[in-house]
């Protein structure tokens, strides 16, 4: 089977192309030793590996290390290097590094529509000649040029596209100078480029006076959508259906079976696994918001806006959304931490998010404050929320200077073009996340539900109806 590596900078349409080529024939796992997503898919007889989005192969981050190690493994037959046609000089820096691996490279020239709006006209043939590689112009979001990509992959015989030249550059500046010189004959930039939609929107969303109020309003919408309008109501309805309808129906259906078997199914498996399933609507609602924000290009602006503050506790700006989600529910907050690019950010966010007081703790806080501090109950509840934030901030400072002291990575961010989120891409992300959640949580919860059911339903004499006589009660 032919192995094809799909590689490019972040936000160049790599995931869109991967989904278009592989459809539902894809698998999401992790690279060995790190929590970086590993995506593989099949296109006919070709295995396509979607490598993490990176700017270079300098091994600063786990994403870069993973990509470099995979390319060095020798199992790659072809590199599909997707680039942003509107920002070609920067994208080609990675391309020049990829040539060092002596693999056939095909340059997929994406986002040509955006380049044209900026007054950039690229000649693919001249680009092929200048950089000695195959070039295929595409617009992945509109599925333009994808038939040519598929036809090329079906033909095979990739070895003839191997660049046998050797490139050696003194430093990064010389690499960019080489790229600039080569590009000068490959494209024209007209002087009448129109102001793009991105330019207009950034004047609003990155305005010093409007940026933060708009951001707070958007976060409020995400919070309300997840925990008030959609996610939580569906979760409550599902919980009510399982507890009030399905479980009593299942009990009646199994009334003629052995008591232990009936109890195992109803009180053990269904009750345990059902407790996880009812969280799925909340998680999907949150991930829907995150996917739309990511796909639209706004999430990069969030990282830019919040980075200065979040860096104080060792996190990037993107970690702000999972952290604030913790006030609604800790489970989706920790789950959403997996969307962060840096392994350090994922781990540190998962460690700190539980200190944000979620909805489930509020009744406990209210009862506690009402019993012990009846005259200042509201002040005590507010103090508990603030205390959680302070503890998270202090621990963030401690972890930043201890556990994650050597994991500090340079902050590099690109503000991509705004675009309308693609329905297929958003749904694919939701499908991946829901499968991952149900598979990982479901298998563990299923096993633990059976164990807990056994401990609370039996003792050395057999099955008991009173839990105070069970193994679990005696264990404490």
VENKA-V430703 format. One record per residue. N is the residue number from 1. PHI is phi as a letter, one per 20 degrees, with the letter a starting at -180 (999 if undefined). OMEGA is omega in degrees with one decimal (NA if undefined). Layout:
# VENKA-V430703
<<N,PHI,OMEGA> <N,PHI,OMEGA>>
This chain:
# VENKA-V430703
<<1,999,179.1> <2,f,178.8> <3,d,-177.9> <4,d,178.0> <5,e,177.0> <6,d,-170.8> <7,c,178.2> <8,r,176.1> <9,f,172.9> <10,f,174.0> <11,m,175.8> <12,d,178.5> <13,n,-176.6> <14,f,-179.3> <15,f,178.0> <16,f,179.0> <17,f,179.5> <18,g,179.1> <19,f,-179.5> <20,f,-177.9> <21,e,-172.1> <22,e,-178.0> <23,l,-179.6> <24,e,-178.3> <25,e,-178.5> <26,c,-178.5> <27,c,178.6> <28,d,177.3> <29,c,176.9> <30,c,172.7> <31,f,-177.3> <32,g,174.1> <33,n,-179.0> <34,c,179.9> <35,e,175.9> <36,e,-178.7> <37,g,175.9> <38,d,-178.9> <39,d,176.2> <40,c,178.4> <41,b,-179.4> <42,d,169.8> <43,c,-173.3> <44,l,-178.4> <45,e,-178.2> <46,d,172.3> <47,e,-179.0> <48,d,179.2> <49,d,-179.6> <50,e,-178.7> <51,f,-178.5> <52,g,176.8> <53,f,-177.4> <54,c,178.2> <55,e,-177.9> <56,b,179.6> <57,d,-176.4> <58,e,176.9> <59,l,171.9> <60,f,-174.6> <61,d,176.6> <62,f,178.8> <63,f,178.9> <64,f,179.3> <65,f,179.6> <66,f,-178.3> <67,f,-178.8> <68,f,179.9> <69,f,-179.7> <70,f,180.0> <71,f,179.4> <72,f,-176.4> <73,f,179.2> <74,n,-177.3> <75,e,-175.1> <76,e,178.4> <77,e,-177.8> <78,b,173.9> <79,d,171.3> <80,e,-177.8> <81,d,-178.6> <82,e,-175.7> <83,c,177.8> <84,e,-176.7> <85,f,-178.8> <86,e,-179.5> <87,b,-167.2> <88,f,-175.9> <89,f,178.7> <90,f,-179.0> <91,f,-176.3> <92,f,175.0> <93,f,175.9> <94,f,179.6> <95,g,-179.6> <96,f,176.1> <97,f,-180.0> <98,f,-179.8> <99,f,-179.8> <100,f,-177.5> <101,e,176.5> <102,l,175.2> <103,d,174.1> <104,f,-178.2> <105,c,172.1> <106,d,-179.4> <107,e,178.2> <108,e,-174.1> <109,e,-173.8> <110,e,176.6> <111,m,178.3> <112,f,179.4> <113,f,178.3> <114,f,178.4> <115,f,180.0> <116,f,177.8> <117,f,177.6> <118,e,178.9> <119,m,-179.0> <120,d,178.0> <121,c,-175.6> <122,d,176.0> <123,e,-176.7> <124,g,-178.6> <125,f,177.9> <126,f,178.3> <127,f,176.7> <128,g,-177.1> <129,f,-176.6> <130,f,-175.0> <131,d,173.3> <132,l,176.1> <133,b,179.3> <134,f,179.8> <135,c,176.0> <136,c,177.2> <137,f,177.7> <138,b,165.3> <139,c,-169.8> <140,g,-177.1> <141,f,179.4> <142,d,179.7> <143,m,177.5> <144,e,178.8> <145,n,-177.4> <146,f,177.4> <147,f,178.5> <148,f,177.5> <149,f,-179.8> <150,f,179.0> <151,f,178.9> <152,f,-179.0> <153,f,179.8> <154,f,-179.1> <155,f,-178.9> <156,m,179.8> <157,l,-174.0> <158,f,-174.1> <159,g,-177.4> <160,f,178.9> <161,e,178.1> <162,f,177.1> <163,e,-176.3> <164,e,177.3> <165,f,177.3> <166,d,-178.6> <167,d,-180.0> <168,c,-178.0> <169,c,-177.3> <170,f,179.9> <171,b,-177.6> <172,f,-178.7> <173,f,179.2> <174,f,176.9> <175,f,-179.9> <176,f,177.7> <177,f,177.1> <178,f,-179.9> <179,f,-179.1> <180,f,179.8> <181,f,-179.6> <182,f,-176.8> <183,f,-174.7> <184,g,-179.8> <185,e,-172.7> <186,d,-179.3> <187,b,176.9> <188,d,176.4> <189,d,-178.6> <190,f,-176.9> <191,e,-176.2> <192,d,179.1> <193,f,-176.2> <194,e,175.2> <195,f,-175.2> <196,f,176.8> <197,f,178.8> <198,f,178.5> <199,g,-178.5> <200,f,-178.7> <201,f,179.9> <202,f,175.8> <203,f,177.8> <204,e,-173.0> <205,f,177.5> <206,d,176.3> <207,f,-177.0> <208,g,-177.5> <209,e,-174.2> <210,d,-170.6> <211,g,-175.1> <212,f,174.1> <213,g,178.4> <214,f,178.9> <215,f,179.0> <216,f,179.0> <217,f,-179.8> <218,f,177.1> <219,f,176.4> <220,f,178.7> <221,f,179.0> <222,f,-179.6> <223,f,-179.3> <224,f,179.2> <225,g,-176.4> <226,f,-169.3> <227,d,-179.0> <228,c,-170.7> <229,e,-171.2> <230,c,-172.0> <231,g,-176.5> <232,f,177.5> <233,g,178.0> <234,f,178.4> <235,f,179.2> <236,f,179.4> <237,f,178.7> <238,f,177.9> <239,f,178.2> <240,f,178.6> <241,f,-179.5> <242,f,-175.3> <243,f,-173.8> <244,e,-174.7> <245,d,-171.6> <246,f,-177.0> <247,f,173.7> <248,f,178.2> <249,f,179.6> <250,f,178.0> <251,f,178.2> <252,f,-178.7> <253,f,-177.0> <254,e,-175.2> <255,f,-178.8> <256,e,-178.0> <257,e,179.3> <258,f,-178.3> <259,g,-178.4> <260,f,-179.9> <261,f,178.4> <262,f,-179.7> <263,f,179.3> <264,f,-177.7> <265,f,-173.3> <266,f,-174.2> <267,e,-178.8> <268,e,-172.1> <269,f,-176.0> <270,f,-179.8> <271,f,-178.6> <272,f,-179.3> <273,f,178.1> <274,f,177.7> <275,f,177.0> <276,e,-178.0> <277,f,-178.2> <278,f,176.5> <279,e,-174.8> <280,g,178.6> <281,g,178.7> <282,f,-179.0> <283,f,179.8> <284,f,178.0> <285,f,178.9> <286,f,-179.0> <287,f,174.5> <288,f,177.9> <289,f,-179.5> <290,f,-179.3> <291,f,179.3> <292,f,178.8> <293,f,177.5> <294,f,-174.7> <295,f,-178.7> <296,f,-178.1> <297,o,-176.2> <298,f,-176.6> <299,f,177.0> <300,f,177.1> <301,f,176.6> <302,f,179.1> <303,f,179.6> <304,f,-176.8> <305,f,-172.0> <306,e,-171.8> <307,f,-177.2> <308,g,179.7> <309,f,-175.0> <310,f,179.5> <311,f,-179.8> <312,f,178.0> <313,d,172.9> <314,n,-179.4> <315,d,174.8> <316,e,-178.2> <317,f,-178.2> <318,f,-178.4> <319,f,-177.5> <320,f,-177.3> <321,f,175.5> <322,g,-179.4> <323,f,-178.4> <324,f,176.5> <325,f,178.7> <326,g,177.2> <327,f,177.3> <328,e,179.6> <329,a,-175.8> <330,f,-176.2> <331,f,178.0> <332,f,177.2> <333,f,178.9> <334,f,177.1> <335,f,-177.3> <336,f,176.0> <337,f,179.5> <338,f,179.1> <339,e,-179.3> <340,f,-174.9> <341,f,-174.3> <342,e,177.3> <343,f,177.5> <344,f,179.1> <345,f,-179.8> <346,f,-177.6> <347,f,-176.4> <348,f,177.5> <349,f,178.7> <350,f,178.4> <351,f,-173.7> <352,e,-176.2> <353,g,-179.7> <354,f,179.0> <355,e,172.3> <356,f,-173.8> <357,f,-177.2> <358,e,-178.4> <359,g,-176.0> <360,f,-178.6> <361,e,-175.5> <362,g,177.8> <363,g,178.5> <364,f,178.4> <365,g,-177.1> <366,f,179.3> <367,f,179.4> <368,g,-178.1> <369,f,-179.7> <370,f,-178.4> <371,f,-172.1> <372,d,-178.9> <373,c,-173.8> <374,g,-177.7> <375,e,-177.8> <376,c,-174.1> <377,g,-177.2> <378,f,178.9> <379,f,179.8> <380,f,179.0> <381,f,178.6> <382,f,-179.9> <383,f,178.7> <384,f,176.2> <385,f,-179.3> <386,f,179.2> <387,f,178.1> <388,f,179.0> <389,f,-179.9> <390,f,178.6> <391,f,178.4> <392,f,-179.6> <393,f,-179.6> <394,f,178.6> <395,f,177.0> <396,f,177.6> <397,f,179.9> <398,f,-179.1> <399,f,-179.7> <400,g,-176.1> <401,e,178.5> <402,c,-175.2> <403,f,-174.1> <404,d,-177.1> <405,f,-176.8> <406,e,-175.3> <407,e,-178.8> <408,f,-178.3> <409,d,177.5> <410,f,-178.5> <411,e,177.6> <412,c,-179.6> <413,b,176.0> <414,d,176.2> <415,e,-175.9> <416,f,175.8> <417,f,172.0> <418,f,175.5> <419,b,177.5> <420,f,-179.7> <421,g,179.3> <422,e,-177.1> <423,g,-177.1> <424,f,-179.9> <425,f,179.6> <426,f,180.0> <427,f,178.5> <428,f,178.1> <429,f,178.7> <430,f,179.4> <431,f,179.1> <432,f,-177.1> <433,f,-179.3> <434,f,176.7> <435,f,-178.5> <436,f,-179.3> <437,f,-177.1> <438,f,-178.5> <439,f,-176.3> <440,f,-179.2> <441,f,-175.7> <442,f,-177.9> <443,f,-180.0> <444,f,-178.4> <445,f,178.8> <446,g,-178.9> <447,f,-178.2> <448,f,178.5> <449,f,179.0> <450,f,180.0> <451,f,-178.8> <452,f,177.6> <453,g,-179.5> <454,f,-177.2> <455,f,-178.4> <456,e,-177.2> <457,d,-175.5> <458,c,164.3> <459,c,-175.3> <460,f,-179.3> <461,e,-178.7> <462,p,-177.5> <463,f,-179.4> <464,c,177.3> <465,e,-179.8> <466,e,-176.0> <467,f,-179.8> <468,f,177.4> <469,d,-172.9> <470,e,174.3> <471,g,-175.0> <472,f,-180.0> <473,f,-179.3> <474,f,177.1> <475,f,177.8> <476,o,NA>>
